[in-house]
């Protein structure tokens, strides 16, 4: 997902259960990932990459350590 105008990631993301990799870049307005419950449904997710999304990066640093799913894939800030 890329673009300066993205502000919200839909909770529909949780329906993409087979998703193995998720990348966000240059989403300057994006502040948060979907809710904890939504993200926990992504059981195949192994790689989350965030680059050029300062508000989202800050949010993930604070919120992801609280999620058990973080043990299943690396948070990668590139």
N, C-alpha and C positions, 0 to 999 in steps of 0.2 A: 504494500500500500504506500503510495507516495503522492505528495501534493500539499501545498501550503494552505489549502482551504478545508482540509478535513478537520472536523472538530469532535466527532463522535464515532466510535466503533459500535455498530449494532450488536445487541445481544444475540442476534441471529448467528453470529460467529460461532457460538456454542454448538450449532447444528453441524458444523464442519468437523465432526469427530475424527475422520481420517487425516486431518491436517497435521503434517509433520514439521513444517517450518513456517514461521510467520515473520515477516519483515516490515518494518515501518521506517521510512526515511523522508526527511524534509517535510514532516507534518508539524509545522511550527505551532499550529493552534490546538493540536490534539493533546489533551491533558491526562486522560485515563484510558485504561483498557476496560473491557466490560466487567461486570461484577465478578466476585469470587466464584459464585456458583456457576456462572457461564464458563469461566476459564477452566474450572475443574472438569468440565465435560470434555475438554480437549485432551483426552487420555493418550493420544499418539504424538502430541506435540513434543518435539525434542530440541528445537532451536528457535529462540526468539531473538531477533536482531533489531536494534533501534539505533538510528543514526540521524542526527540533525533534527531531533524532536525534543528540544530542551525540557518542555513541561512534562512530556510523557516519560522521559528518562528520570526526571526527579521523582515522579509519582511511582515508577517501578522500583526505584531504589528503596523507597519507603514501604511499598505494599507487597512486593513479591516475596520477600523473606517470610511473610506470614502465610503464604499459600503452600500446602503440601506438594502441589504439582511442581514447584520449583526444584524439587529434588530429582525430578525426572528429566530435566533438560537444562542446558546452560543458558543463563542470561548473558547475552553478548552485546556489549556496547562498542560499536565500531564507528 
